[in-house]
């Protein structure tokens, strides 16, 4: 069976399997595909979890720095002091200066 990491394809296989009963061709096809695909799916999910945690940390750091660098009297932000956090966030989301990818 082929390794499939496309969730739309897996969803379609799952729906077909649920429409049939255990032991039927569609059910076996889905089970075989999941067994073969699981290691790749797990690696993908683990990488996504790591990236999500990295993005969350960068955003929390940026928000904390914005709070620290905002003048409470007039609301102005010391933008130059945020450069490191902004660059980190831009790198993580794949956006360069000026909002380009």
VMD Tcl script that builds the backbone (N, CA, C; Angstrom):
set m [mol new atoms 303]
animate dup $m
set s [atomselect $m all]
$s set {name element resname resid chain x y z} {
  {N N UNK 1 A 0.843 -1.180 0.000}
  {CA C UNK 1 A 0.000 0.000 0.000}
  {C C UNK 1 A 0.886 1.239 0.000}
  {N N UNK 2 A 0.440 2.268 -0.651}
  {CA C UNK 2 A 1.203 3.514 -0.735}
  {C C UNK 2 A 1.084 4.303 0.564}
  {N N UNK 3 A 2.139 5.029 0.875}
  {CA C UNK 3 A 2.123 5.915 2.033}
  {C C UNK 3 A 1.436 7.204 1.605}
  {N N UNK 4 A 0.403 7.590 2.345}
  {CA C UNK 4 A -0.372 8.789 2.021}
  {C C UNK 4 A -0.319 9.736 3.212}
  {N N UNK 5 A 0.080 10.963 2.965}
  {CA C UNK 5 A 0.058 11.954 4.036}
  {C C UNK 5 A -0.902 13.096 3.714}
  {N N UNK 6 A -1.622 12.990 2.625}
  {CA C UNK 6 A -2.621 13.988 2.278}
  {C C UNK 6 A -3.890 13.680 3.077}
  {N N UNK 7 A -4.269 14.605 3.944}
  {CA C UNK 7 A -5.394 14.347 4.839}
  {C C UNK 7 A -6.728 14.280 4.106}
  {N N UNK 8 A -6.865 14.973 2.987}
  {CA C UNK 8 A -8.108 14.875 2.217}
  {C C UNK 8 A -8.278 13.461 1.656}
  {N N UNK 9 A -7.177 12.886 1.171}
  {CA C UNK 9 A -7.220 11.518 0.648}
  {C C UNK 9 A -7.538 10.533 1.769}
  {N N UNK 10 A -6.874 10.715 2.918}
  {CA C UNK 10 A -7.151 9.822 4.050}
  {C C UNK 10 A -8.598 9.956 4.524}
  {N N UNK 11 A -9.117 11.170 4.505}
  {CA C UNK 11 A -10.497 11.391 4.927}
  {C C UNK 11 A -11.457 10.648 3.998}
  {N N UNK 12 A -11.185 10.720 2.695}
  {CA C UNK 12 A -12.039 10.015 1.733}
  {C C UNK 12 A -11.970 8.508 1.950}
  {N N UNK 13 A -10.771 7.980 2.178}
  {CA C UNK 13 A -10.629 6.547 2.461}
  {C C UNK 13 A -11.380 6.182 3.743}
  {N N UNK 14 A -11.287 7.034 4.740}
  {CA C UNK 14 A -11.959 6.792 6.023}
  {C C UNK 14 A -13.478 6.777 5.838}
  {N N UNK 15 A -13.979 7.741 5.073}
  {CA C UNK 15 A -15.430 7.791 4.838}
  {C C UNK 15 A -15.917 6.549 4.105}
  {N N UNK 16 A -15.137 6.098 3.118}
  {CA C UNK 16 A -15.503 4.872 2.396}
  {C C UNK 16 A -15.480 3.666 3.328}
  {N N UNK 17 A -14.481 3.626 4.216}
  {CA C UNK 17 A -14.370 2.505 5.154}
  {C C UNK 17 A -15.548 2.500 6.122}
  {N N UNK 18 A -15.935 3.671 6.597}
  {CA C UNK 18 A -17.056 3.750 7.547}
  {C C UNK 18 A -18.372 3.359 6.882}
  {N N UNK 19 A -18.458 3.615 5.578}
  {CA C UNK 19 A -19.678 3.260 4.854}
  {C C UNK 19 A -19.782 1.747 4.646}
  {N N UNK 20 A -18.647 1.064 4.688}
  {CA C UNK 20 A -18.674 -0.395 4.548}
  {C C UNK 20 A -18.482 -1.005 5.938}
  {N N UNK 21 A -18.515 -2.286 6.017}
  {CA C UNK 21 A -18.334 -2.932 7.321}
  {C C UNK 21 A -16.905 -3.462 7.445}
  {N N UNK 22 A -16.528 -3.765 8.685}
  {CA C UNK 22 A -15.180 -4.273 8.955}
  {C C UNK 22 A -14.911 -5.515 8.118}
  {N N UNK 23 A -13.717 -5.553 7.570}
  {CA C UNK 23 A -13.323 -6.699 6.765}
  {C C UNK 23 A -13.609 -6.536 5.287}
  {N N UNK 24 A -14.371 -5.512 4.940}
  {CA C UNK 24 A -14.665 -5.266 3.527}
  {C C UNK 24 A -13.467 -4.584 2.865}
  {N N UNK 25 A -13.468 -4.567 1.528}
  {CA C UNK 25 A -12.341 -4.041 0.764}
  {C C UNK 25 A -11.982 -2.605 1.164}
  {N N UNK 26 A -12.964 -1.700 1.238}
  {CA C UNK 26 A -12.683 -0.302 1.585}
  {C C UNK 26 A -12.121 -0.178 3.000}
  {N N UNK 27 A -12.629 -0.973 3.901}
  {CA C UNK 27 A -12.168 -0.943 5.293}
  {C C UNK 27 A -10.709 -1.417 5.365}
  {N N UNK 28 A -10.411 -2.501 4.667}
  {CA C UNK 28 A -9.045 -3.048 4.654}
  {C C UNK 28 A -8.087 -2.066 3.971}
  {N N UNK 29 A -8.530 -1.433 2.889}
  {CA C UNK 29 A -7.695 -0.465 2.190}
  {C C UNK 29 A -7.338 0.697 3.124}
  {N N UNK 30 A -8.319 1.213 3.860}
  {CA C UNK 30 A -8.048 2.303 4.799}
  {C C UNK 30 A -7.106 1.841 5.907}
  {N N UNK 31 A -7.351 0.668 6.478}
  {CA C UNK 31 A -6.513 0.152 7.567}
  {C C UNK 31 A -5.068 -0.044 7.091}
  {N N UNK 32 A -4.896 -0.637 5.924}
  {CA C UNK 32 A -3.544 -0.836 5.380}
  {C C UNK 32 A -2.854 0.497 5.128}
  {N N UNK 33 A -3.583 1.443 4.565}
  {CA C UNK 33 A -3.008 2.762 4.277}
  {C C UNK 33 A -2.586 3.449 5.566}
  {N N UNK 34 A -3.413 3.386 6.598}
  {CA C UNK 34 A -3.074 4.022 7.874}
  {C C UNK 34 A -1.857 3.358 8.513}
  {N N UNK 35 A -1.787 2.043 8.448}
  {CA C UNK 35 A -0.629 1.345 9.021}
  {C C UNK 35 A 0.648 1.761 8.296}
  {N N UNK 36 A 0.584 1.819 6.968}
  {CA C UNK 36 A 1.759 2.201 6.186}
  {C C UNK 36 A 2.092 3.690 6.328}
  {N N UNK 37 A 1.074 4.528 6.469}
  {CA C UNK 37 A 1.255 5.977 6.492}
  {C C UNK 37 A 1.574 6.525 7.877}
  {N N UNK 38 A 1.263 5.778 8.933}
  {CA C UNK 38 A 1.381 6.333 10.278}
  {C C UNK 38 A 2.762 6.898 10.601}
  {N N UNK 39 A 3.869 6.217 10.315}
  {CA C UNK 39 A 5.173 6.804 10.657}
  {C C UNK 39 A 5.397 8.175 10.008}
  {N N UNK 40 A 5.011 8.312 8.758}
  {CA C UNK 40 A 5.167 9.592 8.072}
  {C C UNK 40 A 4.220 10.641 8.649}
  {N N UNK 41 A 3.000 10.239 8.943}
  {CA C UNK 41 A 2.037 11.161 9.561}
  {C C UNK 41 A 2.531 11.625 10.921}
  {N N UNK 42 A 3.091 10.710 11.683}
  {CA C UNK 42 A 3.599 11.053 13.014}
  {C C UNK 42 A 4.752 12.052 12.906}
  {N N UNK 43 A 5.681 11.813 11.986}
  {CA C UNK 43 A 6.799 12.754 11.799}
  {C C UNK 43 A 6.288 14.138 11.399}
  {N N UNK 44 A 5.308 14.159 10.500}
  {CA C UNK 44 A 4.731 15.432 10.071}
  {C C UNK 44 A 4.065 16.151 11.237}
  {N N UNK 45 A 3.274 15.436 12.006}
  {CA C UNK 45 A 2.587 16.043 13.153}
  {C C UNK 45 A 3.583 16.529 14.200}
  {N N UNK 46 A 4.618 15.749 14.441}
  {CA C UNK 46 A 5.635 16.145 15.423}
  {C C UNK 46 A 6.346 17.421 14.975}
  {N N UNK 47 A 6.673 17.506 13.688}
  {CA C UNK 47 A 7.312 18.714 13.155}
  {C C UNK 47 A 6.367 19.904 13.250}
  {N N UNK 48 A 5.088 19.684 12.982}
  {CA C UNK 48 A 4.106 20.766 13.085}
  {C C UNK 48 A 3.971 21.233 14.529}
  {N N UNK 49 A 4.001 20.307 15.471}
  {CA C UNK 49 A 3.929 20.685 16.889}
  {C C UNK 49 A 5.127 21.535 17.277}
  {N N UNK 50 A 6.312 21.152 16.811}
  {CA C UNK 50 A 7.515 21.915 17.106}
  {C C UNK 50 A 7.448 23.309 16.502}
  {N N UNK 51 A 7.002 23.385 15.266}
  {CA C UNK 51 A 6.878 24.693 14.609}
  {C C UNK 51 A 5.839 25.549 15.310}
  {N N UNK 52 A 4.740 24.951 15.699}
  {CA C UNK 52 A 3.700 25.689 16.405}
  {C C UNK 52 A 4.233 26.259 17.721}
  {N N UNK 53 A 4.992 25.461 18.456}
  {CA C UNK 53 A 5.570 25.929 19.719}
  {C C UNK 53 A 6.562 27.062 19.483}
  {N N UNK 54 A 7.353 26.947 18.412}
  {CA C UNK 54 A 8.328 27.983 18.076}
  {C C UNK 54 A 7.621 29.289 17.699}
  {N N UNK 55 A 6.555 29.202 16.908}
  {CA C UNK 55 A 5.783 30.384 16.530}
  {C C UNK 55 A 5.124 31.020 17.750}
  {N N UNK 56 A 4.562 30.183 18.613}
  {CA C UNK 56 A 3.903 30.698 19.820}
  {C C UNK 56 A 4.895 31.445 20.701}
  {N N UNK 57 A 6.083 30.894 20.882}
  {CA C UNK 57 A 7.101 31.554 21.701}
  {C C UNK 57 A 7.500 32.893 21.089}
  {N N UNK 58 A 7.708 32.916 19.769}
  {CA C UNK 58 A 8.092 34.159 19.104}
  {C C UNK 58 A 7.008 35.219 19.253}
  {N N UNK 59 A 5.758 34.816 19.131}
  {CA C UNK 59 A 4.667 35.779 19.280}
  {C C UNK 59 A 4.540 36.268 20.720}
  {N N UNK 60 A 4.696 35.369 21.682}
  {CA C UNK 60 A 4.647 35.791 23.088}
  {C C UNK 60 A 5.780 36.769 23.402}
  {N N UNK 61 A 6.974 36.486 22.884}
  {CA C UNK 61 A 8.109 37.391 23.089}
  {C C UNK 61 A 7.843 38.755 22.461}
  {N N UNK 62 A 7.286 38.759 21.269}
  {CA C UNK 62 A 6.988 40.009 20.580}
  {C C UNK 62 A 5.946 40.815 21.348}
  {N N UNK 63 A 4.879 40.161 21.790}
  {CA C UNK 63 A 3.841 40.852 22.557}
  {C C UNK 63 A 4.412 41.414 23.854}
  {N N UNK 64 A 5.240 40.638 24.540}
  {CA C UNK 64 A 5.855 41.112 25.780}
  {C C UNK 64 A 6.719 42.335 25.520}
  {N N UNK 65 A 7.489 42.318 24.451}
  {CA C UNK 65 A 8.345 43.450 24.125}
  {C C UNK 65 A 7.525 44.678 23.709}
  {N N UNK 66 A 6.440 44.457 23.000}
  {CA C UNK 66 A 5.568 45.577 22.635}
  {C C UNK 66 A 5.023 46.242 23.894}
  {N N UNK 67 A 4.594 45.418 24.848}
  {CA C UNK 67 A 4.085 45.972 26.107}
  {C C UNK 67 A 5.159 46.761 26.836}
  {N N UNK 68 A 6.384 46.235 26.842}
  {CA C UNK 68 A 7.479 46.931 27.519}
  {C C UNK 68 A 7.889 48.212 26.803}
  {N N UNK 69 A 7.778 48.228 25.481}
  {CA C UNK 69 A 8.276 49.350 24.679}
  {C C UNK 69 A 7.185 50.351 24.296}
  {N N UNK 70 A 6.001 50.222 24.866}
  {CA C UNK 70 A 4.927 51.158 24.573}
  {C C UNK 70 A 4.860 52.212 25.675}
  {N N UNK 71 A 4.899 53.466 25.269}
  {CA C UNK 71 A 4.820 54.580 26.215}
  {C C UNK 71 A 3.385 54.658 26.742}
  {N N UNK 72 A 3.223 54.545 28.048}
  {CA C UNK 72 A 1.880 54.524 28.633}
  {C C UNK 72 A 1.186 55.887 28.553}
  {N N UNK 73 A 1.935 56.944 28.331}
  {CA C UNK 73 A 1.338 58.287 28.274}
  {C C UNK 73 A 0.745 58.590 26.890}
  {N N UNK 74 A 1.453 58.249 25.835}
  {CA C UNK 74 A 0.947 58.613 24.503}
  {C C UNK 74 A 0.754 57.418 23.570}
  {N N UNK 75 A 1.082 56.215 24.023}
  {CA C UNK 75 A 0.857 55.016 23.228}
  {C C UNK 75 A 1.851 54.767 22.113}
  {N N UNK 76 A 2.902 55.582 22.029}
  {CA C UNK 76 A 3.915 55.370 20.987}
  {C C UNK 76 A 4.762 54.143 21.329}
  {N N UNK 77 A 5.164 53.431 20.289}
  {CA C UNK 77 A 5.975 52.231 20.451}
  {C C UNK 77 A 7.382 52.502 19.934}
  {N N UNK 78 A 8.382 52.112 20.718}
  {CA C UNK 78 A 9.778 52.226 20.286}
  {C C UNK 78 A 10.051 51.088 19.324}
  {N N UNK 79 A 9.780 51.322 18.038}
  {CA C UNK 79 A 9.865 50.275 17.016}
  {C C UNK 79 A 11.280 49.708 16.884}
  {N N UNK 80 A 12.288 50.555 16.993}
  {CA C UNK 80 A 13.671 50.089 16.834}
  {C C UNK 80 A 14.034 49.057 17.889}
  {N N UNK 81 A 13.459 49.163 19.073}
  {CA C UNK 81 A 13.755 48.218 20.154}
  {C C UNK 81 A 13.124 46.848 19.898}
  {N N UNK 82 A 12.199 46.768 18.954}
  {CA C UNK 82 A 11.499 45.507 18.658}
  {C C UNK 82 A 12.103 44.757 17.473}
  {N N UNK 83 A 13.146 45.298 16.870}
  {CA C UNK 83 A 13.692 44.716 15.641}
  {C C UNK 83 A 14.019 43.226 15.750}
  {N N UNK 84 A 14.648 42.807 16.840}
  {CA C UNK 84 A 15.018 41.387 16.977}
  {C C UNK 84 A 13.789 40.487 16.984}
  {N N UNK 85 A 12.768 40.871 17.762}
  {CA C UNK 85 A 11.558 40.051 17.841}
  {C C UNK 85 A 10.789 40.066 16.519}
  {N N UNK 86 A 10.743 41.209 15.846}
  {CA C UNK 86 A 10.052 41.301 14.563}
  {C C UNK 86 A 10.768 40.438 13.520}
  {N N UNK 87 A 12.081 40.499 13.491}
  {CA C UNK 87 A 12.844 39.680 12.533}
  {C C UNK 87 A 12.627 38.194 12.781}
  {N N UNK 88 A 12.607 37.786 14.052}
  {CA C UNK 88 A 12.356 36.382 14.385}
  {C C UNK 88 A 10.973 35.954 13.903}
  {N N UNK 89 A 9.967 36.766 14.182}
  {CA C UNK 89 A 8.601 36.442 13.757}
  {C C UNK 89 A 8.505 36.393 12.236}
  {N N UNK 90 A 9.125 37.351 11.546}
  {CA C UNK 90 A 9.096 37.355 10.079}
  {C C UNK 90 A 9.778 36.121 9.503}
  {N N UNK 91 A 10.894 35.731 10.087}
  {CA C UNK 91 A 11.599 34.540 9.614}
  {C C UNK 91 A 10.740 33.298 9.788}
  {N N UNK 92 A 10.068 33.190 10.924}
  {CA C UNK 92 A 9.267 31.999 11.196}
  {C C UNK 92 A 8.048 31.893 10.274}
  {N N UNK 93 A 7.432 33.008 9.944}
  {CA C UNK 93 A 6.251 32.942 9.080}
  {C C UNK 93 A 6.604 33.093 7.607}
  {N N UNK 94 A 7.889 33.318 7.315}
  {CA C UNK 94 A 8.322 33.385 5.930}
  {C C UNK 94 A 8.024 34.710 5.263}
  {N N UNK 95 A 7.948 35.763 6.054}
  {CA C UNK 95 A 7.681 37.078 5.500}
  {C C UNK 95 A 8.910 37.934 5.667}
  {N N UNK 96 A 9.304 38.591 4.598}
  {CA C UNK 96 A 10.456 39.469 4.653}
  {C C UNK 96 A 10.051 40.906 4.898}
  {N N UNK 97 A 10.999 41.800 4.885}
  {CA C UNK 97 A 10.705 43.221 5.080}
  {C C UNK 97 A 9.667 43.713 4.067}
  {N N UNK 98 A 8.757 44.506 4.545}
  {CA C UNK 98 A 7.713 45.037 3.652}
  {C C UNK 98 A 6.580 44.061 3.415}
  {N N UNK 99 A 6.565 42.943 4.115}
  {CA C UNK 99 A 5.471 41.973 3.989}
  {C C UNK 99 A 5.560 41.033 2.815}
  {N N UNK 100 A 6.732 40.920 2.177}
  {CA C UNK 100 A 6.887 40.024 1.033}
  {C C UNK 100 A 7.303 38.631 1.488}
  {N N UNK 101 A 6.948 37.638 0.694}
  {CA C UNK 101 A 7.328 36.260 1.001}
  {C C UNK 101 A 8.539 35.893 0.226}
}
mol reanalyze $m
mol bondsrecalc $m
mol representation Tube
mol addrep $m
